[in-house]
Amino acid sequence: MGVSLAESHTGRSWVDFLRSLVDAREGLVATVREVLPGAAWQRC
């Protein structure tokens, strides 16, 4: 999931946005483990 503000819909804006969407963010993984113990974790 991601949200971004861009000044235009140029190709560069989309490239920057898509590159910002990375899997396995450390904070996200830790929070899911804390809040949902036993939840399965799978990368897309």
Biopython code that builds the backbone (N, CA, C, O; Angstrom):
import numpy as np
from Bio.PDB.StructureBuilder import StructureBuilder

atoms = [
    (1, "MET", "N", (0.843, -1.147, 0.000)),
    (1, "MET", "CA", (0.000, 0.000, 0.000)),
    (1, "MET", "C", (0.901, 1.226, 0.000)),
    (1, "MET", "O", (1.926, 1.255, 0.681)),
    (2, "GLY", "N", (0.522, 2.211, -0.749)),
    (2, "GLY", "CA", (1.337, 3.409, -0.774)),
    (2, "GLY", "C", (0.541, 4.628, -1.199)),
    (2, "GLY", "O", (-0.444, 4.527, -1.930)),
    (3, "VAL", "N", (0.983, 5.769, -0.730)),
    (3, "VAL", "CA", (0.377, 7.049, -1.086)),
    (3, "VAL", "C", (1.512, 8.019, -1.364)),
    (3, "VAL", "O", (2.521, 8.026, -0.659)),
    (4, "SER", "N", (1.342, 8.828, -2.385)),
    (4, "SER", "CA", (2.382, 9.787, -2.722)),
    (4, "SER", "C", (1.747, 11.005, -3.379)),
    (4, "SER", "O", (0.779, 10.885, -4.130)),
    (5, "LEU", "N", (2.296, 12.169, -3.092)),
    (5, "LEU", "CA", (1.875, 13.389, -3.770)),
    (5, "LEU", "C", (2.891, 13.693, -4.862)),
    (5, "LEU", "O", (4.099, 13.663, -4.626)),
    (6, "ALA", "N", (2.398, 13.981, -6.038)),
    (6, "ALA", "CA", (3.284, 14.312, -7.149)),
    (6, "ALA", "C", (2.756, 15.563, -7.839)),
    (6, "ALA", "O", (1.548, 15.800, -7.880)),
    (7, "GLU", "N", (3.665, 16.352, -8.377)),
    (7, "GLU", "CA", (3.262, 17.573, -9.066)),
    (7, "GLU", "C", (2.642, 17.281, -10.427)),
    (7, "GLU", "O", (1.895, 18.101, -10.961)),
    (8, "SER", "N", (2.949, 16.115, -10.988)),
    (8, "SER", "CA", (2.400, 15.767, -12.295)),
    (8, "SER", "C", (2.349, 14.249, -12.436)),
    (8, "SER", "O", (2.833, 13.513, -11.576)),
    (9, "HIS", "N", (1.762, 13.804, -13.522)),
    (9, "HIS", "CA", (1.663, 12.372, -13.798)),
    (9, "HIS", "C", (2.713, 11.959, -14.831)),
    (9, "HIS", "O", (2.426, 11.180, -15.740)),
    (10, "THR", "N", (3.899, 12.475, -14.687)),
    (10, "THR", "CA", (4.962, 12.146, -15.628)),
    (10, "THR", "C", (5.465, 10.730, -15.377)),
    (10, "THR", "O", (5.216, 10.149, -14.320)),
    (11, "GLY", "N", (6.156, 10.198, -16.332)),
    (11, "GLY", "CA", (6.765, 8.881, -16.167)),
    (11, "GLY", "C", (7.699, 8.841, -14.973)),
    (11, "GLY", "O", (7.740, 7.846, -14.251)),
    (12, "ARG", "N", (8.448, 9.909, -14.757)),
    (12, "ARG", "CA", (9.398, 9.969, -13.634)),
    (12, "ARG", "C", (8.667, 9.864, -12.300)),
    (12, "ARG", "O", (9.132, 9.181, -11.388)),
    (13, "SER", "N", (7.525, 10.539, -12.186)),
    (13, "SER", "CA", (6.743, 10.476, -10.946)),
    (13, "SER", "C", (6.295, 9.050, -10.657)),
    (13, "SER", "O", (6.361, 8.593, -9.516)),
    (14, "TRP", "N", (5.841, 8.349, -11.689)),
    (14, "TRP", "CA", (5.393, 6.965, -11.508)),
    (14, "TRP", "C", (6.554, 6.049, -11.171)),
    (14, "TRP", "O", (6.410, 5.156, -10.336)),
    (15, "VAL", "N", (7.696, 6.249, -11.800)),
    (15, "VAL", "CA", (8.878, 5.433, -11.486)),
    (15, "VAL", "C", (9.267, 5.626, -10.025)),
    (15, "VAL", "O", (9.512, 4.651, -9.315)),
    (16, "ASP", "N", (9.326, 6.866, -9.575)),
    (16, "ASP", "CA", (9.677, 7.141, -8.176)),
    (16, "ASP", "C", (8.679, 6.500, -7.222)),
    (16, "ASP", "O", (9.072, 5.916, -6.211)),
    (17, "PHE", "N", (7.386, 6.605, -7.538)),
    (17, "PHE", "CA", (6.359, 6.020, -6.682)),
    (17, "PHE", "C", (6.497, 4.499, -6.619)),
    (17, "PHE", "O", (6.497, 3.928, -5.529)),
    (18, "LEU", "N", (6.613, 3.849, -7.751)),
    (18, "LEU", "CA", (6.699, 2.384, -7.771)),
    (18, "LEU", "C", (7.967, 1.884, -7.090)),
    (18, "LEU", "O", (7.949, 0.836, -6.445)),
    (19, "ARG", "N", (9.053, 2.612, -7.225)),
    (19, "ARG", "CA", (10.292, 2.206, -6.547)),
    (19, "ARG", "C", (10.193, 2.383, -5.033)),
    (19, "ARG", "O", (10.920, 1.727, -4.288)),
    (20, "SER", "N", (9.304, 3.259, -4.574)),
    (20, "SER", "CA", (9.140, 3.448, -3.129)),
    (20, "SER", "C", (8.367, 2.299, -2.491)),
    (20, "SER", "O", (8.374, 2.157, -1.268)),
    (21, "LEU", "N", (7.702, 1.476, -3.302)),
    (21, "LEU", "CA", (6.934, 0.341, -2.796)),
    (21, "LEU", "C", (7.836, -0.882, -2.735)),
    (21, "LEU", "O", (7.984, -1.604, -3.721)),
    (22, "VAL", "N", (8.429, -1.108, -1.593)),
    (22, "VAL", "CA", (9.314, -2.255, -1.439)),
    (22, "VAL", "C", (8.728, -3.223, -0.431)),
    (22, "VAL", "O", (7.969, -2.828, 0.453)),
    (23, "ASP", "N", (9.081, -4.485, -0.565)),
    (23, "ASP", "CA", (8.597, -5.515, 0.352)),
    (23, "ASP", "C", (9.440, -5.579, 1.609)),
    (23, "ASP", "O", (10.589, -5.140, 1.635)),
    (24, "ALA", "N", (8.847, -6.133, 2.645)),
    (24, "ALA", "CA", (9.529, -6.491, 3.893)),
    (24, "ALA", "C", (10.131, -5.303, 4.623)),
    (24, "ALA", "O", (11.262, -5.383, 5.102)),
    (25, "ARG", "N", (9.411, -4.226, 4.714)),
    (25, "ARG", "CA", (9.865, -3.099, 5.528)),
    (25, "ARG", "C", (10.004, -3.574, 6.965)),
    (25, "ARG", "O", (9.087, -4.198, 7.501)),
    (26, "GLU", "N", (11.120, -3.293, 7.586)),
    (26, "GLU", "CA", (11.409, -3.784, 8.937)),
    (26, "GLU", "C", (10.322, -3.395, 9.936)),
    (26, "GLU", "O", (9.872, -4.239, 10.710)),
    (27, "GLY", "N", (9.899, -2.151, 9.933)),
    (27, "GLY", "CA", (8.880, -1.702, 10.881)),
    (27, "GLY", "C", (7.548, -2.393, 10.680)),
    (27, "GLY", "O", (6.857, -2.715, 11.647)),
    (28, "LEU", "N", (7.186, -2.623, 9.430)),
    (28, "LEU", "CA", (5.929, -3.298, 9.135)),
    (28, "LEU", "C", (5.955, -4.734, 9.629)),
    (28, "LEU", "O", (5.003, -5.195, 10.259)),
    (29, "VAL", "N", (7.035, -5.438, 9.347)),
    (29, "VAL", "CA", (7.163, -6.831, 9.774)),
    (29, "VAL", "C", (7.093, -6.922, 11.293)),
    (29, "VAL", "O", (6.378, -7.769, 11.826)),
    (30, "ALA", "N", (7.819, -6.069, 11.992)),
    (30, "ALA", "CA", (7.828, -6.090, 13.457)),
    (30, "ALA", "C", (6.443, -5.789, 14.017)),
    (30, "ALA", "O", (6.012, -6.424, 14.979)),
    (31, "THR", "N", (5.749, -4.832, 13.427)),
    (31, "THR", "CA", (4.423, -4.467, 13.912)),
    (31, "THR", "C", (3.420, -5.586, 13.683)),
    (31, "THR", "O", (2.611, -5.874, 14.565)),
    (32, "VAL", "N", (3.456, -6.215, 12.529)),
    (32, "VAL", "CA", (2.550, -7.336, 12.261)),
    (32, "VAL", "C", (2.804, -8.456, 13.259)),
    (32, "VAL", "O", (1.853, -9.048, 13.769)),
    (33, "ARG", "N", (4.048, -8.757, 13.544)),
    (33, "ARG", "CA", (4.365, -9.805, 14.521)),
    (33, "ARG", "C", (3.842, -9.457, 15.909)),
    (33, "ARG", "O", (3.370, -10.329, 16.638)),
    (34, "GLU", "N", (3.928, -8.177, 16.272)),
    (34, "GLU", "CA", (3.470, -7.746, 17.595)),
    (34, "GLU", "C", (1.947, -7.759, 17.701)),
    (34, "GLU", "O", (1.391, -8.267, 18.675)),
    (35, "VAL", "N", (1.278, -7.199, 16.696)),
    (35, "VAL", "CA", (-0.168, -7.032, 16.751)),
    (35, "VAL", "C", (-0.913, -8.308, 16.358)),
    (35, "VAL", "O", (-1.981, -8.595, 16.897)),
    (36, "LEU", "N", (-0.361, -9.061, 15.435)),
    (36, "LEU", "CA", (-1.009, -10.277, 14.942)),
    (36, "LEU", "C", (-0.084, -11.478, 15.116)),
    (36, "LEU", "O", (0.398, -12.033, 14.129)),
    (37, "PRO", "N", (0.170, -11.887, 16.362)),
    (37, "PRO", "CA", (1.075, -13.015, 16.572)),
    (37, "PRO", "C", (0.539, -14.265, 15.875)),
    (37, "PRO", "O", (-0.657, -14.554, 15.919)),
    (38, "GLY", "N", (1.423, -14.977, 15.248)),
    (38, "GLY", "CA", (1.032, -16.193, 14.538)),
    (38, "GLY", "C", (0.576, -15.955, 13.109)),
    (38, "GLY", "O", (0.300, -16.912, 12.385)),
    (39, "ALA", "N", (0.492, -14.687, 12.686)),
    (39, "ALA", "CA", (0.082, -14.387, 11.316)),
    (39, "ALA", "C", (1.180, -14.818, 10.353)),
    (39, "ALA", "O", (2.367, -14.649, 10.631)),
    (40, "ALA", "N", (0.776, -15.369, 9.234)),
    (40, "ALA", "CA", (1.740, -15.780, 8.210)),
    (40, "ALA", "C", (2.229, -14.542, 7.462)),
    (40, "ALA", "O", (1.459, -13.611, 7.226)),
    (41, "TRP", "N", (3.499, -14.534, 7.093)),
    (41, "TRP", "CA", (4.089, -13.425, 6.345)),
    (41, "TRP", "C", (4.517, -13.937, 4.990)),
    (41, "TRP", "O", (5.278, -14.901, 4.900)),
    (42, "GLN", "N", (4.041, -13.310, 3.947)),
    (42, "GLN", "CA", (4.379, -13.739, 2.593)),
    (42, "GLN", "C", (4.678, -12.521, 1.752)),
    (42, "GLN", "O", (3.928, -11.545, 1.761)),
    (43, "ARG", "N", (5.773, -12.581, 1.030)),
    (43, "ARG", "CA", (6.101, -11.495, 0.103)),
    (43, "ARG", "C", (5.387, -11.728, -1.210)),
    (43, "ARG", "O", (5.229, -12.870, -1.640)),
    (44, "CYS", "N", (4.955, -10.654, -1.850)),
    (44, "CYS", "CA", (4.268, -10.751, -3.142)),
    (44, "CYS", "C", (5.272, -10.962, -4.247)),
    (44, "CYS", "O", (4.893, -11.069, -5.414)),
]
sb = StructureBuilder()
sb.init_structure("model")
sb.init_model(0)
sb.init_chain("A")
sb.init_seg("    ")
for serial, (resi, resn, name, xyz) in enumerate(atoms, 1):
    if name == "N":
        sb.init_residue(resn, " ", resi, " ")
    sb.init_atom(name, np.array(xyz, "f"), 0.0, 1.0, " ", f" {name:<3s}", serial, name[0])
structure = sb.get_structure()
